[in-house]
């Protein structure tokens, strides 16, 4: 029985590889001041991508102390990989705020999606990869208690290297 190999599936992740500066804004579109960077690189095994990010955006959710969420500051790490036999992707995320989440993921030449349907915080990310591969523009939505999806965060990744 022929089993697909991971080679083609992993090749689809290549547009994410690089060093990125990040810009973020809330649902109102107003940018959050601060700095954020992400480095996405292949693990030594070549079988996974490792994303390391550093965020210092005190006006993001929780950053003003008036929200129960911790501020979006600190370090985070994500591991992305595939199940080639099923042509599926996953992203495991954790950060210094104590948040740990598993996302389903899809990617092609121009679109990157992440989603998780589980409680307590169902959310989705949809992004467009520019033709030159140097900009990824996306937004996160989350499900409200009444079941509606609303914009949470808008993000722009700009390739540094």
Backbone as JSON, one array per atom type, in Angstrom:
{
  "sequence": "XXXXXXXXXXXXXXXXXXXXXXXXXXXXXXXXXXXXXXXXXXXXXXXXXXXXXXXXXXXXXXXXXXXXXXXXXXXXXXXXXXXXXXXXXXXXXXXXXXXXXXXXXXXXXXXXXXXXXXXXXXXXXXXXXXXXXXXXXXXXXXXXXXXXXXXXXXXXXXXXX",
  "N": [[0.85, -1.19, 0.0], [0.64, 2.13, -0.95], [1.8, 4.91, 0.74], [1.35, 8.36, 1.21], [4.1, 10.64, 1.28], [5.64, 12.99, 3.55], [6.89, 15.0, 2.22], [5.74, 16.68, 0.11], [3.61, 17.88, 1.52], [4.99, 19.2, 3.57], [6.46, 20.99, 2.07], [4.56, 22.88, 1.39], [4.52, 24.5, 3.61], [6.63, 26.19, 3.4], [6.35, 29.01, 2.59], [5.98, 30.3, 5.03], [8.37, 30.4, 6.35], [10.94, 32.31, 7.79], [12.08, 35.52, 9.06], [10.03, 37.73, 10.76], [8.42, 40.91, 11.14], [5.8, 42.05, 13.2], [2.59, 43.51, 13.04], [-0.2, 44.64, 14.83], [-3.71, 45.02, 15.46], [-6.8, 45.97, 17.04], [-10.34, 45.07, 16.9], [-11.39, 47.49, 16.03], [-9.59, 48.43, 14.24], [-7.57, 50.17, 14.91], [-4.12, 50.58, 15.35], [-2.1, 48.71, 17.65], [0.29, 50.06, 19.76], [3.74, 49.22, 20.05], [6.05, 46.46, 19.91], [6.61, 43.56, 17.95], [7.86, 40.42, 16.99], [8.55, 37.6, 14.94], [10.1, 34.5, 14.41], [10.25, 32.0, 12.1], [11.19, 28.82, 11.51], [12.73, 25.83, 10.17], [12.68, 22.87, 12.08], [15.46, 20.97, 13.29], [15.12, 18.35, 12.4], [13.73, 18.65, 10.07], [11.1, 18.05, 9.82], [9.19, 19.61, 11.02], [7.92, 22.93, 11.57], [9.16, 25.56, 13.56], [7.93, 28.17, 15.4], [8.94, 31.06, 16.9], [8.1, 33.69, 18.94], [8.19, 37.1, 20.03], [6.53, 39.42, 21.9], [5.55, 42.7, 22.63], [3.18, 44.47, 23.4], [1.5, 46.52, 25.03], [-1.09, 47.6, 24.91], [-2.75, 45.73, 23.93], [-5.35, 43.16, 24.26], [-6.07, 42.91, 27.67], [-3.77, 44.2, 28.35], [-4.07, 46.66, 29.52], [-4.76, 46.25, 32.08], [-7.42, 46.29, 32.73], [-8.82, 44.16, 31.85], [-9.55, 40.68, 32.15], [-7.85, 39.01, 30.86], [-4.4, 38.15, 30.49], [-1.76, 40.51, 29.63], [-0.71, 40.89, 26.19], [2.17, 40.22, 26.02], [5.53, 39.12, 26.02], [7.0, 35.87, 25.47], [6.39, 33.37, 22.98], [5.83, 30.1, 21.66], [5.39, 28.0, 18.88], [4.65, 24.93, 17.28], [4.56, 23.55, 14.15], [3.22, 21.11, 12.01], [2.63, 18.16, 9.95], [0.23, 15.61, 9.03], [0.84, 13.57, 6.76], [-0.42, 11.37, 5.55], [-3.1, 11.9, 5.86], [-3.28, 14.38, 4.8], [-3.34, 16.68, 6.44], [-2.8, 19.41, 8.75], [-1.34, 20.63, 11.81], [-1.07, 22.93, 14.56], [0.63, 23.57, 17.43], [0.45, 25.62, 20.15], [1.95, 27.65, 22.65], [2.35, 30.0, 25.35], [3.88, 32.6, 27.4], [1.83, 33.54, 28.98], [0.55, 31.4, 29.89], [-1.15, 30.18, 28.19], [-2.17, 27.48, 26.26], [-2.74, 25.91, 23.26], [-4.23, 23.87, 20.71], [-4.35, 23.92, 17.29], [-6.11, 23.26, 14.27], [-4.96, 23.31, 10.91], [-4.55, 24.83, 7.69], [-2.93, 25.32, 4.54], [-1.97, 26.95, 1.55], [-0.62, 28.19, -1.56], [-1.42, 30.88, -1.33], [-3.02, 31.24, 0.91], [-3.49, 30.96, 4.42], [-4.74, 29.21, 7.12], [-5.98, 28.84, 10.44], [-7.65, 27.08, 13.05], [-9.76, 26.44, 15.85], [-12.25, 24.73, 17.49], [-13.04, 24.12, 20.02], [-14.2, 24.67, 23.4], [-12.75, 26.72, 25.96], [-12.64, 28.85, 24.19], [-13.36, 29.2, 21.22], [-11.83, 29.8, 18.11], [-10.68, 31.37, 15.03], [-8.32, 31.85, 12.41], [-7.58, 33.6, 9.53], [-5.62, 34.18, 6.73], [-4.01, 36.01, 4.1], [-1.44, 35.39, 1.84], [0.91, 37.41, 0.35], [1.61, 37.95, -3.18], [4.38, 38.19, -3.65], [5.3, 36.96, -1.42], [6.18, 38.31, 0.83], [4.53, 39.52, 2.67], [2.05, 38.79, 5.02], [-1.27, 38.96, 5.59], [-3.74, 38.99, 7.96], [-6.55, 37.96, 10.03], [-7.91, 37.32, 13.27], [-10.77, 35.7, 14.54], [-13.25, 35.25, 17.08], [-15.61, 33.18, 18.83], [-18.55, 34.44, 20.17], [-20.44, 34.39, 23.3], [-23.11, 34.15, 22.46], [-22.91, 32.73, 20.16], [-22.06, 33.98, 17.82], [-19.59, 34.94, 15.4], [-16.89, 37.11, 15.85], [-14.61, 39.76, 15.01], [-11.41, 39.66, 16.42], [-8.55, 40.13, 16.53], [-6.43, 41.84, 14.28], [-3.76, 41.09, 12.11], [-0.56, 41.76, 10.68], [2.07, 40.35, 9.03], [5.32, 41.13, 8.23], [7.94, 40.41, 6.14], [11.24, 40.26, 7.28], [13.68, 38.99, 6.86]],
  "CA": [[0.0, 0.0, 0.0], [1.41, 3.37, -1.04], [1.46, 5.98, 1.68], [1.96, 9.63, 0.82], [5.19, 11.11, 2.15], [5.44, 14.34, 4.07], [7.66, 15.97, 1.44], [4.89, 17.68, -0.54], [2.87, 18.62, 2.55], [5.92, 20.1, 4.25], [6.84, 22.04, 1.11], [3.53, 23.93, 1.45], [4.79, 25.38, 4.75], [7.8, 27.02, 3.09], [6.11, 30.46, 2.59], [5.98, 30.84, 6.39], [9.73, 30.41, 6.88], [11.62, 33.6, 7.73], [11.98, 36.4, 10.21], [8.9, 38.61, 10.48], [7.95, 41.91, 12.09], [4.35, 41.9, 13.3], [1.76, 44.65, 13.4], [-1.5, 44.13, 15.28], [-4.73, 46.0, 15.84], [-8.03, 45.39, 17.55], [-11.47, 45.05, 15.96], [-11.63, 48.84, 15.51], [-8.58, 48.72, 13.22], [-6.52, 51.06, 15.41], [-2.94, 49.76, 15.66], [-1.58, 48.67, 19.01], [1.71, 50.42, 19.78], [4.63, 48.22, 20.62], [6.85, 45.69, 18.96], [6.45, 42.1, 17.93], [8.65, 39.75, 15.95], [8.44, 36.14, 14.92], [11.02, 33.75, 13.57], [9.7, 30.69, 11.76], [12.28, 28.07, 10.88], [12.62, 24.38, 10.2], [13.32, 22.11, 13.14], [16.62, 20.24, 12.76], [14.66, 17.13, 11.75], [13.1, 18.98, 8.8], [9.73, 17.55, 9.81], [8.29, 20.56, 11.68], [8.32, 24.33, 11.67], [9.14, 26.12, 14.91], [7.72, 29.62, 15.41], [9.25, 31.72, 18.17], [7.71, 35.1, 18.83], [8.33, 37.99, 21.16], [5.5, 40.45, 21.75], [5.46, 43.74, 23.65], [2.09, 45.34, 22.97], [0.76, 46.7, 26.27], [-2.49, 48.0, 24.72], [-3.52, 44.6, 23.43], [-6.29, 42.71, 25.29], [-5.49, 42.63, 28.97], [-2.57, 45.0, 28.57], [-4.35, 47.87, 30.32], [-5.11, 45.85, 33.44], [-8.86, 46.31, 32.92], [-9.37, 42.93, 31.29], [-9.06, 39.54, 32.91], [-6.79, 38.33, 30.1], [-3.07, 38.73, 30.69], [-1.32, 41.3, 28.48], [-0.01, 40.19, 25.12], [3.59, 40.53, 26.09], [6.31, 37.96, 26.38], [7.45, 34.95, 24.44], [5.51, 32.26, 22.62], [6.4, 29.13, 20.74], [4.43, 27.13, 18.19], [5.23, 23.88, 16.46], [3.64, 23.22, 13.06], [3.6, 19.9, 11.29], [1.57, 17.58, 9.12], [-0.05, 14.18, 8.93], [0.82, 13.46, 5.3], [-1.37, 10.34, 5.13], [-4.43, 12.5, 5.85], [-3.15, 15.72, 4.22], [-3.79, 17.64, 7.44], [-1.76, 20.13, 9.48], [-1.68, 21.08, 13.16], [-0.18, 23.91, 15.18], [0.58, 23.54, 18.88], [0.88, 26.95, 20.59], [1.97, 27.96, 24.09], [3.02, 31.27, 25.6], [4.19, 32.93, 28.8], [0.61, 33.83, 29.72], [-0.01, 30.12, 30.32], [-2.11, 29.71, 27.19], [-1.74, 26.35, 25.43], [-3.84, 25.58, 22.36], [-3.96, 23.08, 19.51], [-5.14, 24.4, 16.15], [-6.06, 22.63, 12.96], [-4.33, 24.3, 10.03], [-4.45, 24.56, 6.25], [-2.09, 26.3, 3.86], [-1.61, 26.76, 0.14], [0.27, 29.25, -2.03], [-1.86, 32.24, -1.01], [-3.91, 31.32, 2.06], [-3.1, 30.25, 5.63], [-5.85, 29.21, 8.06], [-5.89, 28.12, 11.7], [-8.94, 27.09, 13.71], [-10.06, 25.53, 16.96], [-13.68, 24.85, 17.78], [-13.31, 23.75, 21.4], [-14.36, 25.64, 24.48], [-13.62, 27.84, 26.23], [-12.38, 30.0, 23.34], [-13.27, 28.84, 19.8], [-11.31, 30.91, 17.31], [-10.22, 31.1, 13.67], [-7.4, 32.81, 11.81], [-7.53, 33.5, 8.07], [-4.63, 35.13, 6.24], [-3.61, 35.98, 2.69], [0.0, 35.53, 1.61], [1.09, 38.25, -0.84], [2.21, 37.28, -4.34], [5.83, 38.12, -3.51], [5.61, 36.19, -0.22], [6.8, 39.14, 1.86], [3.53, 40.03, 3.59], [0.92, 37.92, 5.35], [-2.28, 39.81, 6.21], [-4.79, 38.11, 8.45], [-7.32, 38.37, 11.2], [-8.46, 36.32, 14.17], [-12.13, 35.89, 15.04], [-13.61, 34.31, 18.15], [-17.05, 32.99, 18.96], [-19.13, 35.08, 21.35], [-21.34, 33.47, 24.02], [-24.36, 33.92, 21.72], [-22.64, 31.91, 18.97], [-21.65, 34.78, 16.67], [-18.15, 35.12, 15.23], [-16.53, 38.53, 15.74], [-13.17, 40.02, 14.86], [-10.67, 39.78, 17.67], [-7.26, 40.77, 16.27], [-5.92, 41.9, 12.9], [-2.3, 40.99, 12.14], [0.21, 41.83, 9.44], [3.44, 39.86, 9.12], [6.18, 41.68, 7.17], [9.2, 39.67, 6.11], [12.48, 40.99, 7.54], [14.66, 38.21, 6.1]],
  "C": [[0.89, 1.24, 0.0], [0.89, 4.39, -0.03], [2.1, 7.26, 1.18], [3.1, 9.97, 1.79], [4.9, 12.54, 2.57], [6.08, 15.4, 3.18], [6.79, 17.07, 0.82], [4.15, 18.52, 0.49], [3.78, 19.61, 3.26], [6.35, 21.25, 3.35], [5.83, 23.19, 1.13], [3.76, 24.91, 2.6], [5.9, 26.39, 4.47], [7.51, 28.53, 3.08], [6.14, 31.1, 3.98], [7.38, 31.04, 6.95], [10.35, 31.79, 6.71], [11.54, 34.32, 9.06], [10.97, 37.48, 9.85], [8.76, 39.69, 11.56], [6.43, 41.8, 12.06], [3.71, 43.22, 13.68], [0.41, 44.08, 13.8], [-2.42, 45.29, 15.62], [-5.95, 45.24, 16.33], [-9.13, 45.43, 16.5], [-11.75, 46.41, 15.33], [-10.62, 49.25, 14.44], [-7.47, 49.64, 13.68], [-5.32, 50.21, 15.83], [-2.56, 49.84, 17.13], [-0.12, 49.06, 18.96], [2.52, 49.3, 20.44], [5.36, 47.48, 19.52], [6.52, 44.22, 19.08], [7.25, 41.56, 16.76], [8.41, 38.25, 16.06], [9.52, 35.59, 14.0], [10.4, 32.38, 13.36], [10.78, 29.96, 10.97], [12.03, 26.57, 11.0], [13.32, 23.83, 11.44], [14.46, 21.32, 12.51], [16.22, 18.97, 12.01], [14.11, 17.38, 10.35], [11.64, 18.58, 8.73], [8.72, 18.52, 10.42], [8.83, 21.97, 11.51], [8.21, 24.75, 13.13], [8.96, 27.63, 14.76], [8.01, 30.13, 16.82], [8.9, 33.19, 18.01], [7.93, 35.82, 20.15], [7.39, 39.16, 20.92], [5.59, 41.41, 22.93], [4.45, 44.76, 23.16], [1.16, 45.56, 24.16], [-0.7, 47.11, 26.1], [-3.34, 46.89, 24.11], [-4.44, 44.09, 24.55], [-5.59, 42.33, 26.59], [-4.3, 43.5, 29.31], [-2.81, 46.22, 29.43], [-4.74, 47.53, 31.75], [-6.61, 45.83, 33.68], [-9.55, 45.07, 32.4], [-8.82, 41.77, 32.1], [-7.97, 38.78, 32.17], [-5.45, 38.96, 30.41], [-2.66, 39.55, 29.47], [-0.62, 40.44, 27.45], [1.43, 40.66, 25.08], [4.31, 39.25, 26.47], [6.65, 37.1, 25.18], [6.41, 33.87, 24.21], [6.26, 31.33, 21.69], [5.27, 28.3, 20.15], [5.21, 26.12, 17.37], [4.18, 23.51, 15.42], [4.14, 21.99, 12.33], [2.41, 19.32, 10.56], [1.4, 16.1, 9.41], [-0.23, 13.95, 7.44], [-0.21, 12.44, 4.81], [-2.79, 10.89, 5.04], [-4.44, 13.89, 5.25], [-3.71, 16.78, 5.16], [-2.58, 18.25, 8.14], [-2.27, 20.46, 10.88], [-0.64, 22.11, 13.61], [-0.42, 23.83, 16.68], [1.21, 24.84, 19.38], [0.92, 27.0, 22.11], [2.71, 29.28, 24.27], [3.18, 31.52, 27.08], [2.97, 33.28, 29.63], [-0.03, 32.56, 30.26], [-1.04, 29.57, 29.36], [-1.47, 28.6, 26.37], [-2.93, 25.94, 24.58], [-3.34, 24.73, 21.21], [-4.91, 23.56, 18.43], [-5.03, 23.42, 14.99], [-5.54, 23.71, 12.01], [-4.44, 23.85, 8.59], [-3.59, 25.66, 5.64], [-1.97, 25.93, 2.4], [-0.79, 27.98, -0.28], [-0.12, 30.64, -1.53], [-2.7, 32.35, 0.25], [-3.42, 30.42, 3.2], [-4.26, 30.36, 6.61], [-5.51, 28.37, 9.29], [-7.27, 28.15, 12.33], [-8.95, 26.1, 14.86], [-11.5, 25.79, 17.37], [-13.99, 24.63, 19.25], [-13.46, 24.91, 22.35], [-13.07, 25.66, 25.29], [-13.45, 29.0, 25.24], [-12.24, 29.56, 21.89], [-12.77, 30.04, 19.0], [-10.81, 30.41, 15.96], [-9.3, 32.23, 13.22], [-7.4, 32.55, 10.31], [-6.58, 34.58, 7.57], [-4.37, 34.91, 4.76], [-2.11, 36.22, 2.62], [0.16, 36.31, 0.31], [1.77, 37.47, -1.95], [3.72, 37.16, -4.2], [6.27, 37.37, -2.24], [6.18, 36.98, 0.93], [5.83, 39.72, 2.87], [2.44, 38.98, 3.78], [-0.06, 38.8, 6.12], [-3.44, 38.94, 6.66], [-5.56, 38.7, 9.61], [-7.82, 37.15, 11.96], [-9.9, 36.69, 14.48], [-12.34, 34.89, 16.17], [-15.13, 34.26, 18.25], [-17.52, 33.61, 20.26], [-20.05, 34.09, 22.06], [-22.66, 33.2, 23.3], [-24.14, 33.2, 20.39], [-22.23, 32.67, 17.72], [-20.13, 34.86, 16.62], [-17.87, 36.61, 15.09], [-15.01, 38.68, 15.69], [-12.55, 40.28, 16.22], [-9.39, 40.59, 17.45], [-6.98, 40.76, 14.77], [-4.4, 41.89, 12.99], [-1.72, 41.13, 10.74], [1.62, 41.37, 9.75], [4.21, 40.48, 7.96], [7.55, 41.01, 7.26], [10.39, 40.61, 6.33], [13.61, 40.31, 6.78], [14.02, 36.94, 5.58]]
}
